[in-house]
Amino acid sequence: MDSVKIVLDESRIPKAWYNIVSDLPVPLAPVIHPGTKQPIGPDDLAPLFPMDLILQEVSTEREVPIPEPVRDAYRLYRPTPLYRARRLERALDTPAKIYYKYEGVSPAGSHKPNTALAQAFYNKQAGVRRLTTETGAGQWGSALALACRLFGLECTVYMVKVSYEQKPYRKVMMQTWGAEVIPSPSTRTNAGRGILAKDPKSPGSLGMAISEAVEDAATHDDTKYSLGSVLNHVLMHQTVIGLEAKQQMEMAGDYPDIVVGCIGGGSNMAGLAFPFLADKFKGKKLRVVAVEPEACPTLTRGDYLYDFGDTAATTPLIKMYTLGHTFVPPAIHAGGLRYHGDAPLVCLLYHHKYIEAVAYQQRAVFEAAVQFARAEGIIPAPEPAHAVLKVIQEALQCKRDGTSRTILFNLSGHGHFDLQAYEEFLTGRLEDYAYPQQQIQQAVRELAAIQP
């Protein structure tokens, strides 16, 4: 095919999400109650999530049907297009074939509505009035604000303070859809007040914002908590990306040799890669690469341990590659990649070498993003720009090898609200930052006391 865009009809929106748990070659470690050191049960999660989502979190069914009201909401932007990056291929003079699944066509400008719409639906069905959540760069908060508006829920978003200040227009987007947006850490919660008492100038972190959102939900009977990454059901909802991409790659008469996605909590990379990993488990030759920032090198430099999901240590213990729940990331522009851990499913696959991981400095990432934008026209968000850098490197390796490989990546959102970052890069003011190894080692030592 000579097409640049490979587009599916609305009738081909997936009718079920893919649950990779059913196909895992190795079992997933249980989620542990920090008090009893025993696996948690549904009742432990009931204060935060509706039962339908709890059942999805522990499901071992291979396919979970997508409710028709959710599929109908997906029609606002799904199926998303698959692009063949022909202009980038020519600019790189590479024999590689580069494809990207473009999730920036959603109303929120990213892949995040894929799970936000599902979570809002199930909460509305359970009689919930309000959802709380955290957000880093604002993509997740924007998606949940949209979903709550479409399904008739109120929405409170705790936004990492440094991103609240760096990205004011994402705050305005959330407010336009009716959400209340609070810079975190805040004085609204006990967790926020405790953090500010220790550091009044704290820039915030996703772990801190999670603590505040969880506390808010747990202390109000009509409120539940919503998470945009990490948990099993969240990653499962995102598999609509990969399920569509498999149909589109078949239409193109091609199949990826390499699948690339950026990673913060895991939903971006997992959403594209998990349906393809199902083929790898059956013997298909395939590389899957997760790309993270050197400023938050969870997979590449963290330890595989049980840790809390939030700074205030209010969540259950989950086994993941972690930098320690007290980790406070530097104020890099890829706000969606600043989490101290990663999804347990992704960490399990990395630990057993089913996927690879690499970390990059942000100046090299933005250089690749500009190169992509000048070839393909789309300005990537800072998060998927990490994947762009890896794709360019792999394509240039194909050129050196004289070998054609098919590379597929998830361009999970546009950078229209991230232009301050581009301005800093283009004017030479963007700085690299590698997280100090001694701080990682100290945080990991502190985790010894909480291991089951």
C-alpha positions in Angstrom: 0.0 0.0 0.0 1.1 3.6 -0.7 -1.2 5.1 1.9 0.1 7.5 4.5 -3.0 7.0 6.8 -4.6 3.6 7.4 -8.0 4.2 8.8 -10.6 1.8 10.2 -14.4 2.2 10.1 -16.2 2.9 13.4 -17.7 -0.5 13.2 -14.2 -2.0 13.8 -13.7 -0.3 17.2 -12.8 -3.3 19.4 -15.8 -4.9 21.2 -13.6 -6.3 24.0 -10.4 -5.3 25.8 -7.5 -7.7 25.8 -6.4 -8.9 29.3 -2.8 -10.0 29.1 -3.0 -11.7 32.5 -4.6 -14.7 30.8 -1.5 -15.3 28.7 1.3 -14.4 31.1 4.1 -17.0 30.9 4.9 -16.2 34.6 2.4 -15.4 37.4 2.0 -11.8 38.6 3.0 -11.2 42.2 0.0 -10.5 44.5 -0.8 -7.0 45.8 -0.1 -7.0 49.6 -1.8 -5.3 52.5 0.9 -3.3 54.3 -0.5 -4.1 57.7 -1.1 -7.8 57.5 1.5 -8.5 54.8 -1.2 -10.8 53.2 -2.7 -10.5 49.7 -5.5 -8.0 49.5 -9.1 -8.9 48.6 -11.9 -7.0 46.9 -13.1 -5.5 50.2 -9.8 -3.7 50.6 -10.3 -1.9 47.4 -14.0 -1.1 47.8 -13.5 2.3 49.4 -11.7 3.5 46.3 -13.1 1.7 43.3 -16.5 0.4 42.1 -16.9 -3.4 42.1 -16.9 -3.7 38.3 -13.4 -2.2 38.1 -12.2 -4.3 41.1 -13.3 -7.5 39.3 -11.5 -6.3 36.1 -8.4 -5.7 38.2 -8.3 -9.3 39.3 -9.8 -10.9 36.1 -8.0 -13.7 34.3 -10.5 -13.7 31.4 -8.7 -13.1 28.0 -11.4 -10.8 26.7 -13.5 -8.3 28.7 -16.5 -6.9 26.8 -16.5 -3.1 26.3 -19.9 -1.7 27.3 -21.8 -0.2 24.5 -22.0 3.3 26.1 -18.2 3.3 26.3 -17.9 2.1 22.7 -20.3 4.9 21.7 -18.1 7.5 23.5 -15.1 6.0 21.8 -16.7 7.0 18.5 -15.8 10.6 19.2 -12.3 9.8 18.1 -11.8 6.0 17.6 -10.6 4.2 15.6 -7.5 6.4 15.6 -5.4 6.5 12.5 -2.2 4.5 11.9 0.3 6.6 9.9 3.2 5.3 7.8 5.9 7.9 8.5 7.1 8.1 4.9 8.5 11.6 5.2 10.5 10.7 8.2 11.8 7.6 6.5 13.0 9.8 3.6 14.6 12.3 5.9 16.5 9.5 7.7 17.3 7.8 4.3 16.5 4.5 6.0 15.3 1.2 4.6 13.2 0.8 7.8 9.4 1.1 7.6 8.1 3.3 10.4 4.5 3.3 11.5 2.9 5.3 14.4 -0.5 5.0 16.0 -1.7 8.6 16.6 -3.8 9.0 19.8 -3.6 12.8 19.6 -6.9 12.9 17.8 -8.9 12.4 21.0 -10.7 15.5 22.4 -8.1 15.5 25.3 -5.2 15.2 22.8 -3.9 11.9 24.2 -4.6 8.2 24.7 -5.8 8.8 28.2 -9.6 8.9 27.4 -9.5 5.2 26.5 -9.6 4.3 30.2 -11.1 7.5 31.6 -14.3 6.9 29.7 -14.5 3.3 30.9 -13.8 4.3 34.5 -16.4 7.1 34.5 -19.0 4.7 33.0 -18.5 2.1 35.7 -18.5 4.6 38.5 -21.7 6.2 37.2 -23.3 2.8 37.1 -22.4 2.3 40.7 -24.1 5.5 41.8 -20.9 7.5 42.4 -21.3 11.3 42.4 -17.6 12.5 42.2 -14.2 11.2 41.1 -10.9 12.3 42.4 -7.5 11.8 40.7 -4.0 13.1 40.3 -2.3 14.3 37.1 1.3 15.1 36.1 1.5 17.0 32.8 -2.3 17.2 32.7 -3.1 14.6 30.0 -4.8 12.2 32.5 -6.6 15.0 34.4 -7.9 16.4 31.1 -9.1 12.9 30.0 -11.0 12.3 33.3 -12.5 15.8 33.3 -13.9 15.0 29.8 -15.1 11.6 30.8 -16.8 12.9 33.9 -18.6 15.5 31.8 -19.8 13.0 29.3 -21.1 10.6 32.0 -22.5 13.2 34.4 -20.0 13.0 37.3 -18.1 15.7 39.2 -14.3 15.7 39.0 -11.5 16.9 41.3 -8.0 16.8 40.0 -4.8 17.2 42.1 -2.2 18.4 39.6 1.5 18.2 40.3 2.4 21.8 41.3 5.3 22.2 38.9 3.1 21.1 35.9 0.3 23.2 37.2 2.6 26.2 36.8 4.3 25.0 33.6 1.2 24.0 31.7 -1.6 26.4 32.6 -3.7 25.6 29.5 -4.2 22.0 30.5 -5.6 23.4 33.7 -7.9 25.6 31.7 -9.0 22.6 29.5 -10.0 20.6 32.7 -11.9 23.6 34.0 -13.6 24.1 30.7 -15.0 20.6 31.1 -16.1 21.4 34.6 -13.3 19.9 36.8 -11.9 21.4 40.0 -8.1 21.6 39.6 -5.9 21.9 42.7 -2.1 22.3 42.7 -0.5 19.5 44.7 0.8 19.4 47.4 -2.1 21.4 48.8 -3.7 22.4 52.1 -6.9 20.5 51.2 -5.7 17.2 52.7 -3.8 15.9 55.7 -1.2 14.4 53.2 -0.7 17.7 51.5 -0.4 19.7 54.7 2.2 17.2 56.0 4.3 17.5 52.9 4.1 21.3 52.9 5.1 21.4 56.5 8.4 19.6 55.7 8.9 21.5 52.4 6.8 24.6 51.8 8.3 25.0 48.3 7.8 21.4 47.2 7.3 21.1 43.4 5.1 18.1 44.0 5.2 14.6 42.5 2.7 12.1 41.2 3.1 10.1 44.4 2.1 13.2 46.5 -0.9 13.9 44.2 -2.0 10.3 44.5 -1.9 10.6 48.3 -4.1 13.6 48.2 -6.6 12.2 45.7 -6.8 8.9 47.6 -7.4 10.6 50.9 -10.1 12.8 49.4 -11.9 9.8 48.0 -11.6 7.7 51.1 -13.0 10.4 53.3 -16.2 11.0 51.2 -18.9 8.4 50.9 -20.1 9.6 47.5 -16.6 9.8 46.0 -14.3 7.2 44.3 -10.7 7.4 43.1 -9.6 7.0 39.5 -6.1 6.1 38.4 -4.8 6.8 34.9 -2.0 4.2 34.7 -0.2 1.4 36.6 -3.2 -0.8 37.6 -4.2 -3.9 35.5 -7.6 -2.7 34.5 -6.2 0.7 33.3 -3.6 -1.1 31.1 -6.4 -3.4 29.8 -8.6 -0.5 28.7 -5.7 0.9 26.7 -5.4 -2.2 24.6 -7.9 -0.8 22.2 -4.8 1.0 20.7 -2.9 -2.3 20.0 -6.1 -4.2 18.9 -6.8 -1.5 16.3 -3.1 -1.3 15.3 -3.1 -5.1 14.6 -6.0 -4.7 12.2 -4.4 -1.7 10.5 -1.0 -3.4 10.2 -2.8 -6.3 8.5 -4.4 -3.9 6.1 -0.9 -2.6 5.3 0.3 -6.1 4.7 2.9 -5.7 7.4 3.8 -6.7 11.0 6.2 -5.0 13.4 9.7 -6.3 14.2 10.0 -3.6 16.9 7.2 -2.0 19.0 8.2 1.1 21.0 6.4 3.1 23.6 7.3 5.7 26.2 6.8 4.7 29.8 5.9 6.5 33.0 3.3 4.3 34.7 2.9 2.0 31.8 -0.4 2.6 30.0 1.0 4.1 26.9 3.5 1.4 26.0 1.2 -1.4 27.3 -1.8 -0.2 25.3 0.0 -0.6 22.1 2.3 -3.5 22.9 0.2 -6.0 24.9 -1.9 -7.3 22.0 1.4 -7.9 20.1 3.0 -9.5 23.1 0.2 -12.1 22.9 1.8 -13.2 19.6 5.3 -13.1 21.1 4.2 -15.5 23.8 3.2 -17.9 21.0 6.7 -17.7 19.4 6.4 -14.6 17.1 9.8 -12.9 16.8 9.3 -9.4 18.2 11.1 -6.8 20.2 9.2 -4.5 22.6 11.0 -1.4 24.0 9.9 0.9 26.8 11.5 4.3 26.8 11.9 6.5 30.0 13.7 9.7 31.0 17.1 9.6 32.7 15.6 11.9 35.3 13.2 9.2 36.3 14.9 5.9 35.4 12.5 3.5 37.0 13.0 0.3 34.9 16.6 1.0 34.0 18.0 1.9 37.4 15.3 1.0 40.0 15.0 -2.1 42.0 12.3 -4.8 41.7 10.7 -4.6 45.1 7.4 -4.2 46.9 6.6 -0.5 47.4 3.7 1.9 48.1 2.1 3.5 45.1 2.0 6.9 46.8 4.3 9.2 48.8 2.2 9.1 52.0 2.2 5.3 52.0 -1.6 4.9 52.1 -1.9 2.4 49.2 -1.4 -1.4 49.2 2.1 -2.7 48.4 2.7 -3.6 44.8 5.8 -5.3 43.3 7.4 -3.1 40.7 10.6 -1.5 39.7 10.8 1.5 41.9 12.9 4.5 42.9 11.2 4.6 46.3 7.8 6.1 47.1 9.6 9.2 48.7 11.1 10.0 45.3 10.6 13.6 44.2 11.4 13.9 40.5 13.2 16.9 38.9 11.0 19.3 37.0 11.5 17.9 33.6 8.9 18.6 30.9 7.8 15.0 30.4 5.4 15.4 33.4 3.6 12.2 32.5 6.8 10.1 32.9 7.7 11.2 36.5 6.3 8.4 38.5 8.5 6.6 41.0 7.3 3.1 39.9 5.8 1.3 36.9 2.8 -1.0 36.3 3.4 -4.4 37.9 2.5 -6.1 34.6 5.1 -4.1 32.7 7.7 -4.7 35.5 7.1 -8.4 35.5 7.6 -8.6 31.7 10.8 -6.5 32.0 12.1 -8.6 34.8 11.7 -11.8 32.8 13.2 -10.1 29.6 10.0 -10.2 27.5 10.5 -6.4 26.9 13.5 -4.1 26.9 14.0 -0.6 28.4 16.2 2.4 27.7 16.5 5.9 29.3 17.3 9.2 27.6 18.2 12.8 28.5 15.5 15.3 27.6 17.6 17.5 25.2 18.2 14.5 22.9 14.5 13.7 23.2 13.5 17.2 22.1 16.0 17.1 19.3 14.3 14.0 18.0 10.8 15.5 18.5 11.8 18.6 16.4 13.2 16.3 13.7 9.9 14.3 13.7 7.8 17.5 13.6 9.7 18.9 10.7 9.3 15.7 8.7 5.8 14.6 9.7 4.2 17.9 10.7 2.8 16.6 14.1 4.4 18.2 17.2 4.7 15.3 19.7 4.1 15.7 23.4 7.3 15.4 25.4 6.3 11.9 26.6 6.0 10.1 23.3 9.0 12.1 22.0 11.0 9.7 24.1 9.7 6.9 21.8 10.5 9.0 18.8 14.2 9.1 19.7 14.4 5.3 20.0 12.6 4.9 16.7 15.0 7.2 15.0 18.0 5.4 16.5 16.6 2.0 15.3 15.9 3.4 11.9 19.4 4.7 11.5 20.7 1.3 12.7 18.8 -0.3 9.9 20.5 2.1 7.5 23.9 1.1 8.8 23.0 -2.6 8.6 21.4 -2.2 5.2 18.4 -4.1 6.6 14.7 -3.2 6.4 12.8 -3.6 9.7 9.3 -2.6 10.5 9.0 -0.3 13.5 5.7 0.6 15.2 5.4 3.2 18.0 2.6 4.9 19.9 2.5 8.7 19.3 0.2 9.0 22.3 -0.5 12.7 22.2 0.3 16.1 20.6 2.5 18.8 22.2 0.2 21.8 21.6 0.1 22.5 25.4 3.8 21.8 25.8 5.2 24.6 23.7 7.0 26.2 26.7 9.2 23.1 26.7 9.9 23.4 23.0 10.7 27.1 23.4 13.3 26.3 26.1 14.8 23.7 23.8 14.9 25.9 20.8 16.5 28.8 22.7 19.1 26.5 24.4 17.7 26.8 27.9 16.6 23.2 28.3 18.8 21.3 30.7 19.6 17.6 31.1 19.3 15.9 34.4 20.3 12.4 35.5 18.8 11.3 38.8 21.7 10.7 41.3 22.5 7.0 41.9 23.2 7.6 45.7 19.6 8.9 46.1 18.2 5.8 44.4 20.3 3.5 46.6 19.2 5.3 49.8 15.5 5.1 48.8 15.8 1.4 48.0 17.6 0.7 51.4 14.6 2.3 53.2 12.2 -0.2 51.4 13.8 -3.2 53.2 11.6 -2.7 56.2 8.3 -3.1 54.2 9.1 -6.2 52.2 6.6 -9.1 52.8 
